[in-house]
Amino acid sequence: MSRSTTALGLAFLTQATMAQTGLTLPAVKATMPIKCDCQIGAPCWKTAPLLTGFVDINHGNPVADQTVAHVLYDEKNVYVLVECRDAHPEAVVGRETVRDSLFAQNNNSYFPTNEDYVMVTLDPFQSHQSADIDKFGVNPLGTPSAQVAGGRAAKAEWNGDWETAAKKTADGWICQFRIPWNMIHYPPGGRTVNIGLDVARFNYRTQTMSSWNNLGPQLYFDREGQWTGVELPKGEFKHTLSLLPYARGGLVDGQLAGKTGLDARYLVTPDLTAVGTVNPDFSTIEGAIQSIQFSHSERFLPDYRPFFTEGGDTMFAQINYNDIGAFFYPRRISTFNAGAKVYGKFTPNDSIGALAIQGPEGRNDVAARFKHTFSPTSYGSAIVVGTNSGGGQSTVGEADQHMRFGKLGVEGEFANATGPGAGGGAQFVSTYYADRNLTSCIQGSEISSNFIAPDGFFPYVGYKGLTAFEDYSDTWRHGMWRGFDLTVVYIEWLTLAGGGYFNGVQGSASIETRSDFHLEFDYASDSQFGTDDNTLGVNLLYGATNRFRQFGVQAITGETGGVHSTFLSPTASVRVFKSFDLIYGGGIQNRAGLTQQHILTANYQISPTRSFGGRVVVANADTNVYLFYHNSGGKGTEYYLLFGDPNATRTVHAIQAKVVFALGTK
């Protein structure tokens, strides 16, 4: 029996019933090199201080299946060993085998729900802002996933050379982390500091997220724990240059085609990074596909191109509720010849993200964001975005401020645009109250008709008005019901002249069962731009927390834009033969005519870095088919083989090979 087992007695229960926030852990250096082998009885762990008393972040009470974490460090690495107790060890679930899949599988949730996992968070500057916190996760299969502060591209040489291990035990499972200091942004100078620290664990069987400190369901990071007296690396800092040249060639429609280019990354300081690209190639990147479902406005779609994901978190204003738009929207830049970017911190409280892009036909785009943290619950930022596209120079400037006092928050944003046909402003002020179960928000906003942001995303302009919403959610740890959520949104927007623009009520109610069913009802009764929307929708999903065996259907009927319409969207995702994934998503809409879209994706995972498969996209009369093989996501040379074009509207007769080399100097 390990020493940590005896720590879970009366002393633990007394500690866990306290506030369980802002706890401290003394920093202790390792006395010997530590292997990443999950050996809890190894002599190196005898001096490690323990994190105990994990609590359910939704309810604040101690969880039945407890967790114990051991933390050590040395000049090169941070080491964490975590014991995950489980009353039903046979029910521990590990599914993902691809690196970084933990943070990729569910972009709408900070805590994905697809499997058991442990997450270690480090906040070296103690800004207590999610974008500044390094997150490291592992599942029971030992699959590592990292979300480094500021954002990193997927290439292992750029994301960081770190190591994990995991194994199941008779009373649960154990996992271990080795996190190099050189992949973390931290204050330079070899000083002794306190670092924000937390360890969280998701138990798939109970669908419970527990953590050492009770951050609450709103994830208030100012409650995170303190790792005290950490001696940062004292060795001389070494500037690191990493180069990723590539070569691509083949046949496209019977013609020889080829391209070469280079991506580079340079570590300026331990917490400031520069990246650059010449002749970037995105032919192997699957872009997001827009739904055919009727919408009054343009839809926001994510951008997965590495140049924009690297350091991408520093380029966007983080709005808690009711964001009015994005000042920099990379999808506005479809192609470019060269680009450079710098991101990171230049003081403990100040960060920057800036990029410059040179495109075809003399187009140039620039964007920069500066952020200052005033306190653990207050920060502000400013953004400038400029482009000479669209026949002239356009510039947008923005400033935002965010403050929270306990559960009450206030935030505001003010912007102005200049350029051809532009000159208007955009602004909002909102206040919100976020308790354990109930979140309330009210916001007033106004955007001028001539607020033009060529590199931004603003689906609505030319209005002023009020938006309010209430959201109530709860979870149950026993019985047939697992979770419930109810959201009601009220909108009253007018044109700047005082006429009708957008007004009405939208709402949704969902419930999840212990047997993994998700049932949701959606309702809308509003008027947009002089036409009525009155719709009722239902969404039924089986396997809500298991993307490898998931089946669902969504149906919406009623009046949209003054026209009666129905929309049906079936979905399915299954894994067969342990490594072969089939994913289908469809959309059939009957609104003044029938339109349809069907997307079938197949992927066979040979290893964590090697796979082959393809995708078929049918959109009305257009069909695109492409196949691929790639060996990527690890260290060293990457290989791609493409038949077709992942992002074409119709099938392209092409076969191309691409090789990405990894070069690095220190």
C-alpha positions as CSV (number, residue, x, y, z in Angstrom):
1,M,0.0,0.0,0.0
2,S,1.4,3.4,-1.0
3,R,2.0,6.2,1.5
4,S,-0.8,8.3,-0.3
5,T,-3.4,5.7,0.7
6,T,-3.1,6.6,4.4
7,A,-3.6,10.3,3.5
8,L,-7.3,9.6,2.7
9,G,-8.5,9.4,6.2
10,L,-10.2,11.9,8.6
11,A,-7.7,14.6,7.7
12,F,-8.7,14.4,4.1
13,L,-12.4,14.6,4.9
14,T,-11.9,17.6,7.1
15,Q,-10.0,19.4,4.3
16,A,-12.4,18.5,1.6
17,T,-15.4,20.0,3.4
18,M,-13.7,23.4,3.5
19,A,-13.9,26.0,0.7
20,Q,-11.3,23.9,-1.3
21,T,-10.0,26.9,-3.2
22,G,-6.6,28.6,-3.3
23,L,-4.9,25.6,-1.7
24,T,-1.1,25.5,-1.6
25,L,1.5,22.8,-2.4
26,P,5.2,23.3,-1.6
27,A,7.6,22.8,-4.5
28,V,9.9,19.9,-3.9
29,K,12.8,19.0,-6.3
30,A,13.3,15.5,-7.4
31,T,16.3,13.8,-5.9
32,M,17.0,11.6,-8.9
33,P,16.0,11.2,-12.6
34,I,12.4,10.1,-12.9
35,K,11.2,7.6,-15.6
36,C,7.8,7.9,-17.0
37,D,6.7,4.4,-16.1
38,C,3.9,4.8,-13.5
39,Q,5.8,3.1,-10.7
40,I,4.1,4.5,-7.7
41,G,6.5,2.6,-5.3
42,A,9.7,4.0,-6.9
43,P,12.0,5.7,-4.4
44,C,11.9,9.0,-6.3
45,W,8.3,9.6,-5.3
46,K,8.9,9.2,-1.5
47,T,9.6,12.9,-1.1
48,A,6.8,14.2,-3.3
49,P,4.1,16.3,-1.7
50,L,0.5,15.2,-2.3
51,L,-2.6,16.8,-3.8
52,T,-5.6,15.1,-2.1
53,G,-9.2,15.9,-1.3
54,F,-10.7,16.2,-4.8
55,V,-14.2,17.6,-5.0
56,D,-17.0,17.5,-7.6
57,I,-16.7,20.9,-9.3
58,N,-20.5,21.0,-10.0
59,H,-21.6,20.3,-6.5
60,G,-18.6,21.2,-4.3
61,N,-18.6,18.0,-2.3
62,P,-15.9,15.3,-2.0
63,V,-16.2,12.6,-4.7
64,A,-16.5,8.9,-3.8
65,D,-13.8,7.9,-6.2
66,Q,-10.8,9.9,-4.9
67,T,-7.6,11.0,-6.7
68,V,-4.1,11.5,-5.3
69,A,-1.5,13.5,-7.3
70,H,2.3,13.6,-6.6
71,V,4.2,16.6,-7.9
72,L,8.0,17.0,-8.3
73,Y,10.3,19.0,-10.6
74,D,13.9,19.6,-11.6
75,E,15.9,21.9,-13.9
76,K,14.4,20.3,-17.0
77,N,11.0,18.9,-16.2
78,V,7.8,19.0,-14.2
79,Y,6.8,15.5,-13.0
80,V,3.3,14.5,-12.0
81,L,2.1,11.1,-10.9
82,V,-1.7,10.6,-10.4
83,E,-3.5,7.7,-8.7
84,C,-7.2,7.5,-9.9
85,R,-9.2,5.3,-7.5
86,D,-12.4,3.8,-8.9
87,A,-14.9,1.5,-7.2
88,H,-15.5,-0.2,-10.5
89,P,-12.0,-0.4,-12.1
90,E,-13.4,-2.7,-14.9
91,A,-15.5,0.3,-16.1
92,V,-12.5,2.7,-16.6
93,V,-12.7,3.8,-20.3
94,G,-9.9,4.8,-22.6
95,R,-10.7,5.4,-26.3
96,E,-8.6,8.0,-28.1
97,T,-5.2,6.9,-29.5
98,V,-4.3,10.0,-31.5
99,R,-2.1,12.7,-29.9
100,D,-4.0,15.9,-28.7
101,S,-7.4,14.3,-29.4
102,L,-8.6,15.2,-25.9
103,F,-8.9,18.9,-26.8
104,A,-10.0,18.3,-30.4
105,Q,-13.0,16.0,-29.8
106,N,-15.2,18.6,-28.3
107,N,-14.6,22.2,-29.1
108,N,-17.7,23.4,-27.2
109,S,-16.6,22.1,-23.8
110,Y,-13.6,22.7,-21.6
111,F,-14.1,19.3,-20.2
112,P,-14.8,16.6,-22.9
113,T,-16.9,13.7,-21.9
114,N,-15.7,10.9,-24.2
115,E,-13.5,8.9,-21.8
116,D,-11.7,8.9,-18.5
117,Y,-8.8,11.3,-18.3
118,V,-6.6,13.5,-16.0
119,M,-5.7,17.1,-16.8
120,V,-2.8,19.0,-15.2
121,T,-3.0,22.8,-15.6
122,L,0.0,25.2,-15.0
123,D,-0.4,29.0,-14.8
124,P,3.2,30.3,-14.5
125,F,2.3,34.0,-14.7
126,Q,-0.8,33.6,-12.4
127,S,-2.9,35.6,-14.7
128,H,-5.8,33.2,-13.9
129,Q,-7.0,33.6,-17.5
130,S,-7.8,30.4,-19.5
131,A,-5.9,31.5,-22.5
132,D,-2.7,31.9,-20.4
133,I,-2.9,28.4,-18.8
134,D,-1.0,25.4,-20.1
135,K,-3.2,22.2,-20.1
136,F,-1.8,18.7,-20.2
137,G,-4.1,15.6,-20.4
138,V,-3.8,11.9,-20.6
139,N,-6.3,9.0,-20.8
140,P,-6.0,5.4,-19.5
141,L,-4.4,4.4,-22.8
142,G,-1.5,6.9,-22.2
143,T,-2.6,9.1,-25.1
144,P,-1.1,12.6,-24.5
145,S,-3.0,15.8,-25.2
146,A,-1.7,19.4,-24.8
147,Q,-3.2,22.8,-25.1
148,V,-0.3,25.2,-24.6
149,A,-1.0,28.8,-23.7
150,G,-1.4,31.0,-26.7
151,G,-2.1,28.0,-29.1
152,R,0.2,25.6,-30.9
153,A,0.2,23.9,-34.2
154,A,-0.1,20.1,-34.3
155,K,3.5,19.3,-35.3
156,A,5.2,17.6,-32.4
157,E,8.4,19.6,-32.8
158,W,6.4,22.8,-32.3
159,N,3.8,21.6,-29.8
160,G,6.5,20.2,-27.4
161,D,8.4,17.1,-26.6
162,W,6.7,15.8,-23.5
163,E,5.8,12.3,-22.3
164,T,2.9,10.5,-20.7
165,A,2.2,6.9,-19.5
166,A,-0.8,5.2,-18.0
167,K,-1.9,1.8,-16.8
168,K,-5.0,0.2,-15.2
169,T,-4.7,-1.2,-11.7
170,A,-6.8,-3.3,-9.4
171,D,-8.4,-0.2,-7.8
172,G,-8.6,2.2,-10.8
173,W,-5.7,3.5,-13.0
174,I,-2.5,5.5,-12.7
175,C,-1.0,8.0,-15.1
176,Q,2.2,10.0,-15.2
177,F,3.4,13.2,-16.9
178,R,6.9,14.5,-17.8
179,I,6.5,18.1,-18.9
180,P,9.7,19.9,-20.1
181,W,10.1,23.5,-19.0
182,N,11.1,24.5,-22.5
183,M,7.6,23.9,-23.8
184,I,6.0,26.2,-21.2
185,H,5.9,30.0,-21.2
186,Y,7.3,31.1,-17.9
187,P,9.0,34.2,-16.4
188,P,12.7,34.4,-17.4
189,G,15.6,35.0,-15.1
190,G,15.8,31.8,-13.0
191,R,13.8,33.3,-10.1
192,T,11.8,31.6,-7.4
193,V,8.1,32.1,-8.0
194,N,4.7,30.7,-7.1
195,I,2.8,29.0,-10.0
196,G,-0.9,28.4,-10.4
197,L,-1.5,24.7,-10.3
198,D,-4.4,22.3,-10.5
199,V,-5.1,18.7,-11.3
200,A,-8.6,17.7,-12.5
201,R,-10.0,14.2,-13.3
202,F,-12.9,13.1,-15.3
203,N,-14.6,9.9,-14.3
204,Y,-16.5,8.6,-17.4
205,R,-18.6,6.0,-15.5
206,T,-20.1,8.7,-13.2
207,Q,-19.6,11.6,-15.7
208,T,-18.1,13.6,-12.8
209,M,-15.3,16.1,-13.1
210,S,-13.4,16.5,-9.9
211,S,-10.4,18.7,-9.1
212,W,-8.0,19.6,-6.3
213,N,-9.4,23.1,-6.1
214,N,-13.1,23.7,-6.6
215,L,-13.1,26.0,-9.6
216,G,-16.9,25.6,-9.9
217,P,-18.8,24.9,-13.1
218,Q,-17.9,28.4,-14.4
219,L,-14.2,27.5,-14.1
220,Y,-13.1,30.5,-12.0
221,F,-9.4,30.2,-12.4
222,D,-8.7,32.7,-9.6
223,R,-9.6,29.8,-7.3
224,E,-6.7,27.7,-8.6
225,G,-4.1,26.2,-6.3
226,Q,-0.7,27.6,-5.6
227,W,2.5,25.7,-6.2
228,T,4.8,27.7,-3.9
229,G,8.6,28.3,-4.0
230,V,9.3,26.9,-7.5
231,E,12.9,27.6,-8.7
232,L,12.6,28.2,-12.4
233,P,15.5,26.9,-14.6
234,K,18.6,28.9,-14.0
235,G,20.6,27.7,-17.1
236,E,21.3,30.2,-19.8
237,F,18.3,30.6,-22.1
238,K,19.0,29.2,-25.6
239,H,17.2,30.6,-28.6
240,T,15.6,27.8,-30.6
241,L,15.0,27.8,-34.3
242,S,12.8,25.0,-35.8
243,L,12.3,24.7,-39.6
244,L,9.7,22.7,-41.5
245,P,10.4,22.9,-45.2
246,Y,8.1,20.9,-47.5
247,A,7.8,19.7,-51.1
248,R,4.6,18.7,-52.9
249,G,4.2,17.4,-56.4
250,G,2.0,15.3,-58.6
251,L,-0.7,15.4,-61.3
252,V,-3.7,17.6,-61.3
253,D,-6.2,17.2,-64.1
254,G,-3.4,15.6,-66.2
255,Q,-1.0,18.4,-65.6
256,L,2.2,18.3,-63.6
257,A,1.9,20.5,-60.5
258,G,4.3,21.2,-57.6
259,K,5.1,23.6,-54.8
260,T,7.7,24.1,-52.1
261,G,7.7,26.3,-49.1
262,L,9.0,26.7,-45.5
263,D,7.5,27.2,-42.0
264,A,9.7,28.4,-39.2
265,R,9.4,28.9,-35.5
266,Y,11.8,30.9,-33.3
267,L,11.8,31.0,-29.5
268,V,12.7,34.7,-28.7
269,T,12.4,34.3,-24.9
270,P,11.0,31.5,-22.7
271,D,7.6,33.2,-23.2
272,L,7.7,35.0,-26.6
273,T,7.6,33.1,-29.9
274,A,7.9,34.1,-33.5
275,V,6.6,32.1,-36.5
276,G,6.9,32.6,-40.2
277,T,5.8,30.9,-43.4
278,V,6.7,31.3,-47.1
279,N,4.5,29.7,-49.8
280,P,2.3,28.0,-47.2
281,D,0.5,24.8,-48.3
282,F,-2.9,23.9,-46.9
283,S,-3.8,21.2,-49.4
284,T,-3.8,18.5,-46.6
285,I,-6.1,20.5,-44.2
286,E,-9.8,19.5,-44.2
287,G,-11.8,22.7,-43.9
288,A,-15.0,23.0,-42.0
289,I,-18.1,22.5,-44.2
290,Q,-21.0,24.9,-43.9
291,S,-24.4,23.5,-43.2
292,I,-27.2,23.9,-45.7
293,Q,-29.7,24.8,-43.0
294,F,-31.3,28.2,-43.7
295,S,-29.8,31.1,-41.8
296,H,-30.5,34.8,-41.9
297,S,-26.8,35.6,-41.6
298,E,-23.4,34.2,-42.4
299,R,-22.2,31.4,-40.2
300,F,-18.9,31.4,-38.3
301,L,-16.6,28.5,-39.3
302,P,-13.4,27.6,-37.6
303,D,-10.0,27.7,-39.4
304,Y,-7.6,24.8,-38.9
305,R,-4.6,26.1,-40.9
306,P,-1.4,25.8,-38.8
307,F,-0.2,29.4,-39.4
308,F,-3.4,30.7,-37.8
309,T,-3.7,28.1,-35.0
310,E,-0.1,28.7,-33.8
311,G,-0.5,31.4,-31.3
312,G,-4.1,31.9,-32.4
313,D,-5.5,32.3,-28.9
314,T,-3.7,35.6,-28.5
315,M,-5.4,37.2,-31.5
316,F,-9.0,37.1,-30.3
317,A,-10.9,39.0,-27.7
318,Q,-12.3,36.6,-25.1
319,I,-16.0,37.6,-24.6
320,N,-17.8,35.6,-21.9
321,Y,-21.3,36.0,-23.2
322,N,-23.1,37.4,-26.4
323,D,-20.1,38.2,-28.5
324,I,-21.1,40.6,-31.3
325,G,-18.4,39.4,-33.7
326,A,-14.8,38.7,-34.4
327,F,-12.4,41.5,-35.4
328,F,-10.0,39.1,-37.0
329,Y,-11.5,36.1,-39.0
330,P,-8.7,34.2,-40.8
331,R,-11.1,32.6,-43.3
332,R,-11.3,36.1,-45.0
333,I,-7.8,35.3,-46.2
334,S,-8.2,32.4,-48.5
335,T,-4.5,32.3,-49.7
336,F,-1.3,34.2,-49.2
337,N,2.4,34.1,-50.2
338,A,4.2,34.8,-46.9
339,G,3.3,35.6,-43.3
340,A,5.0,36.3,-39.9
341,K,3.6,36.3,-36.4
342,V,4.8,36.9,-32.9
343,Y,3.0,36.0,-29.7
344,G,3.5,35.6,-26.0
345,K,4.2,37.7,-22.9
346,F,6.7,40.5,-22.5
347,T,5.8,41.1,-18.9
348,P,4.0,38.9,-16.4
349,N,0.8,41.0,-16.9
350,D,1.2,41.9,-20.6
351,S,0.8,39.7,-23.7
352,I,0.8,40.4,-27.4
353,G,-0.2,38.7,-30.6
354,A,0.7,40.3,-34.0
355,L,0.8,39.1,-37.5
356,A,1.5,40.4,-41.0
357,I,0.6,38.7,-44.2
358,Q,1.6,39.4,-47.9
359,G,-0.9,38.1,-50.4
360,P,-1.4,37.9,-54.1
361,E,-2.0,41.0,-56.2
362,G,-0.4,43.3,-53.7
363,R,-2.8,42.5,-50.8
364,N,-1.5,43.0,-47.3
365,D,-3.1,42.1,-44.0
366,V,-2.0,43.0,-40.4
367,A,-3.6,42.3,-37.0
368,A,-2.4,42.9,-33.5
369,R,-3.8,42.4,-30.0
370,F,-2.4,43.7,-26.7
371,K,-3.7,42.4,-23.4
372,H,-3.1,43.6,-19.9
373,T,-4.1,41.7,-16.7
374,F,-5.0,44.1,-13.9
375,S,-6.0,41.5,-11.3
376,P,-7.0,37.8,-11.2
377,T,-10.5,38.8,-12.1
378,S,-9.9,41.9,-14.3
379,Y,-8.2,42.4,-17.7
380,G,-8.4,44.6,-20.8
381,S,-7.2,44.4,-24.4
382,A,-6.9,46.3,-27.6
383,I,-7.0,45.1,-31.2
384,V,-6.0,46.7,-34.5
385,V,-6.8,45.0,-37.8
386,G,-5.9,46.4,-41.2
387,T,-6.1,45.3,-44.8
388,N,-5.8,46.9,-48.3
389,S,-8.2,44.4,-49.8
390,G,-11.5,45.6,-51.3
391,G,-10.1,48.6,-53.2
392,G,-8.6,50.5,-50.4
393,Q,-7.0,50.5,-46.9
394,S,-9.4,49.5,-44.1
395,T,-8.6,49.7,-40.4
396,V,-10.6,48.5,-37.4
397,G,-9.6,49.4,-33.8
398,E,-11.1,47.8,-30.7
399,A,-10.8,48.0,-26.9
400,D,-12.5,45.8,-24.3
401,Q,-12.5,45.6,-20.6
402,H,-13.6,42.7,-18.3
403,M,-14.2,42.7,-14.6
404,R,-15.7,40.2,-12.2
405,F,-16.6,40.7,-8.5
406,G,-17.4,37.3,-7.1
407,K,-20.2,35.9,-9.2
408,L,-21.1,39.2,-10.8
409,G,-19.3,40.3,-14.0
410,V,-19.2,43.4,-16.2
411,E,-17.6,43.7,-19.6
412,G,-17.7,46.1,-22.5
413,E,-16.3,46.5,-26.0
414,F,-15.9,49.6,-28.2
415,A,-14.7,49.6,-31.8
416,N,-14.4,51.9,-34.8
417,A,-13.8,51.3,-38.5
418,T,-12.2,53.5,-41.2
419,G,-11.8,52.9,-44.9
420,P,-13.8,52.9,-48.1
421,G,-17.5,53.2,-47.2
422,A,-16.7,52.7,-43.5
423,G,-16.6,55.1,-40.5
424,G,-19.1,53.6,-38.0
425,G,-18.6,52.1,-34.6
426,A,-19.6,48.9,-32.7
427,Q,-20.0,48.6,-29.0
428,F,-21.7,46.7,-26.2
429,V,-21.9,46.7,-22.4
430,S,-23.1,43.7,-20.5
431,T,-23.4,42.4,-17.0
432,Y,-23.8,38.8,-15.9
433,Y,-24.3,36.8,-12.8
434,A,-23.0,33.2,-12.8
435,D,-23.9,30.9,-9.9
436,R,-23.5,27.2,-9.6
437,N,-26.8,26.4,-11.5
438,L,-28.0,29.7,-12.8
439,T,-26.4,32.1,-15.2
440,S,-28.1,35.4,-16.1
441,C,-26.9,38.1,-18.6
442,I,-28.2,41.3,-20.0
443,Q,-26.5,43.3,-22.7
444,G,-27.0,46.4,-24.7
445,S,-25.2,46.7,-28.1
446,E,-25.1,48.9,-31.1
447,I,-23.4,48.5,-34.5
448,S,-23.5,51.2,-37.2
449,S,-24.6,50.3,-40.7
450,N,-21.2,51.5,-42.0
451,F,-19.2,49.5,-39.6
452,I,-17.1,47.6,-42.2
453,A,-14.5,45.1,-41.1
454,P,-13.1,43.3,-44.2
455,D,-11.0,40.9,-42.2
456,G,-13.6,40.5,-39.5
457,F,-16.9,38.6,-38.9
458,F,-19.9,40.6,-38.0
459,P,-23.1,38.8,-39.1
460,Y,-25.4,41.7,-38.0
461,V,-24.8,45.4,-38.5
462,G,-27.0,48.5,-38.4
463,Y,-28.9,47.9,-35.2
464,K,-29.2,48.9,-31.5
465,G,-30.9,46.9,-28.8
466,L,-31.0,44.6,-25.9
467,T,-30.2,40.9,-25.4
468,A,-31.0,39.0,-22.3
469,F,-30.7,35.3,-21.4
470,E,-31.1,32.9,-18.5
471,D,-29.5,29.5,-18.3
472,Y,-30.2,26.9,-15.7
473,S,-28.3,23.6,-15.5
474,D,-27.9,20.8,-13.1
475,T,-26.4,17.4,-12.8
476,W,-27.4,14.3,-10.8
477,R,-25.0,11.7,-9.6
478,H,-27.6,9.0,-9.0
479,G,-30.8,7.8,-10.7
480,M,-31.8,7.6,-14.3
481,W,-31.3,11.3,-15.1
482,R,-27.8,12.6,-15.5
483,G,-28.1,16.3,-16.5
484,F,-30.5,19.0,-17.4
485,D,-30.2,22.4,-19.1
486,L,-32.7,25.1,-19.9
487,T,-31.8,28.3,-21.8
488,V,-34.1,31.2,-22.7
489,V,-32.9,34.2,-24.8
490,Y,-34.9,37.4,-25.4
491,I,-33.8,39.8,-28.2
492,E,-35.1,43.3,-28.9
493,W,-33.1,44.9,-31.6
494,L,-34.1,48.0,-33.6
495,T,-32.7,49.6,-36.7
496,L,-30.7,52.7,-36.0
497,A,-33.7,54.7,-37.3
498,G,-36.0,52.9,-34.7
499,G,-37.7,50.3,-37.0
500,G,-37.9,46.5,-36.5
501,Y,-34.7,44.6,-36.9
502,F,-34.6,41.4,-34.8
503,N,-36.9,40.7,-31.8
504,G,-38.4,37.7,-30.1
505,V,-37.7,34.7,-27.9
506,Q,-35.6,31.6,-28.4
507,G,-35.2,28.8,-26.0
508,S,-33.9,25.2,-25.6
509,A,-34.3,22.5,-23.0
510,S,-32.2,19.3,-22.9
511,I,-31.9,16.3,-20.6
512,E,-29.4,13.5,-20.5
513,T,-30.0,10.0,-19.1
514,R,-27.7,7.7,-17.3
515,S,-28.1,5.3,-20.3
516,D,-26.4,8.0,-22.5
517,F,-29.4,9.4,-24.3
518,H,-29.6,13.2,-25.0
519,L,-33.0,14.7,-25.7
520,E,-33.3,18.4,-26.7
521,F,-36.2,20.6,-27.6
522,D,-35.6,24.0,-29.3
523,Y,-38.2,26.8,-29.9
524,A,-38.0,30.1,-31.7
525,S,-40.6,32.8,-32.1
526,D,-39.1,35.9,-33.5
527,S,-39.0,38.4,-36.4
528,Q,-35.9,39.0,-38.3
529,F,-35.6,41.8,-41.0
530,G,-39.4,41.9,-41.3
531,T,-40.0,38.2,-41.7
532,D,-41.2,35.7,-39.1
533,D,-39.5,32.7,-37.6
534,N,-41.7,30.3,-35.7
535,T,-40.0,26.9,-35.4
536,L,-39.9,23.9,-33.1
537,G,-37.1,21.4,-33.1
538,V,-36.2,18.1,-31.5
539,N,-32.8,16.5,-31.2
540,L,-32.3,12.9,-30.1
541,L,-28.9,11.5,-29.6
542,Y,-27.8,8.0,-28.4
543,G,-24.2,7.7,-27.2
544,A,-24.0,11.3,-26.2
545,T,-20.6,10.8,-24.5
546,N,-19.2,8.2,-26.9
547,R,-18.2,9.5,-30.3
548,F,-17.2,5.9,-31.4
549,R,-20.8,4.7,-31.1
550,Q,-23.2,7.6,-31.6
551,F,-26.5,7.9,-33.5
552,G,-28.7,10.9,-33.7
553,V,-31.4,12.8,-35.6
554,Q,-32.4,16.4,-35.5
555,A,-35.7,17.7,-36.9
556,I,-36.9,21.3,-37.2
557,T,-40.2,22.4,-38.6
558,G,-42.0,25.7,-38.9
559,E,-41.7,29.1,-40.6
560,T,-38.2,30.5,-41.3
561,G,-37.9,33.8,-43.1
562,G,-41.6,33.9,-43.7
563,V,-41.5,30.5,-45.6
564,H,-42.6,27.1,-44.2
565,S,-39.7,24.8,-44.0
566,T,-38.5,21.5,-42.6
567,F,-35.0,20.4,-41.8
568,L,-33.8,16.9,-41.0
569,S,-30.3,16.0,-40.0
570,P,-29.3,12.4,-39.2
571,T,-25.9,11.6,-37.8
572,A,-23.9,8.5,-37.1
573,S,-20.4,7.7,-35.8
574,V,-19.2,4.1,-35.3
575,R,-15.8,2.4,-34.8
576,V,-15.4,-1.1,-36.1
577,F,-12.4,-3.5,-36.1
578,K,-10.9,-1.4,-33.2
579,S,-9.4,1.1,-35.6
580,F,-11.8,1.9,-38.4
581,D,-14.1,5.0,-37.9
582,L,-17.1,5.7,-40.1
583,I,-18.8,9.1,-39.6
584,Y,-21.9,10.3,-41.4
585,G,-23.6,13.7,-41.2
586,G,-26.6,14.6,-43.3
587,G,-28.9,17.5,-43.9
588,I,-32.2,17.6,-45.9
589,Q,-34.1,20.8,-46.1
590,N,-37.4,21.5,-47.8
591,R,-37.9,25.2,-48.1
592,A,-39.2,26.5,-51.4
593,G,-37.5,23.5,-52.9
594,L,-35.5,20.5,-51.7
595,T,-31.8,20.8,-50.8
596,Q,-29.6,18.2,-49.3
597,Q,-26.1,17.5,-48.1
598,H,-24.4,14.3,-47.1
599,I,-20.9,13.9,-45.7
600,L,-19.4,10.4,-45.1
601,T,-15.9,10.2,-43.6
602,A,-13.8,7.0,-43.2
603,N,-10.6,6.8,-41.3
604,Y,-8.5,3.7,-40.5
605,Q,-5.9,4.4,-37.7
606,I,-2.9,2.3,-38.4
607,S,-1.0,3.8,-35.5
608,P,-1.2,7.1,-33.4
609,T,0.5,8.9,-36.3
610,R,-0.4,6.8,-39.4
611,S,-3.8,6.6,-41.0
612,F,-5.6,6.4,-44.3
613,G,-9.2,7.1,-45.4
614,G,-11.3,9.6,-47.3
615,R,-14.4,11.7,-47.5
616,V,-17.4,11.9,-49.7
617,V,-19.4,15.2,-49.7
618,V,-22.6,15.4,-51.7
619,A,-24.2,18.8,-51.8
620,N,-27.2,18.8,-54.1
621,A,-25.8,18.2,-57.6
622,D,-22.2,18.5,-56.5
623,T,-20.1,15.6,-55.3
624,N,-16.5,15.6,-54.1
625,V,-14.5,12.4,-53.3
626,Y,-11.0,12.3,-52.0
627,L,-8.7,9.7,-50.4
628,F,-5.6,10.2,-48.3
629,Y,-2.7,8.5,-46.5
630,H,-0.6,10.3,-44.0
631,N,2.1,9.8,-41.4
632,S,1.9,12.9,-39.3
633,G,1.5,14.4,-35.9
634,G,4.7,12.9,-34.5
635,K,8.3,13.9,-34.6
636,G,10.5,13.8,-37.7
637,T,9.6,13.7,-41.4
638,E,5.9,13.7,-42.3
639,Y,4.4,12.1,-45.4
640,Y,1.1,12.7,-47.2
641,L,-0.5,11.1,-50.3
642,L,-3.7,12.7,-51.7
643,F,-6.1,11.5,-54.3
644,G,-8.3,14.5,-55.1
645,D,-8.8,17.7,-53.1
646,P,-10.3,17.8,-49.6
647,N,-11.9,21.2,-50.1
648,A,-13.1,21.2,-53.7
649,T,-16.7,21.5,-54.6
650,R,-16.5,18.6,-57.1
651,T,-14.1,15.7,-57.4
652,V,-10.7,16.8,-58.7
653,H,-8.7,14.2,-60.7
654,A,-5.4,14.6,-58.9
655,I,-2.7,12.5,-57.2
656,Q,-0.1,14.4,-55.1
657,A,2.6,13.5,-52.6
658,K,3.8,15.9,-49.9
659,V,6.8,15.6,-47.6
660,V,7.4,17.8,-44.6
661,F,11.0,17.8,-43.2
662,A,11.8,18.6,-39.6
663,L,15.0,20.7,-39.1
664,G,16.1,22.3,-35.9
665,T,19.1,24.3,-34.5
666,K,19.8,25.6,-31.1
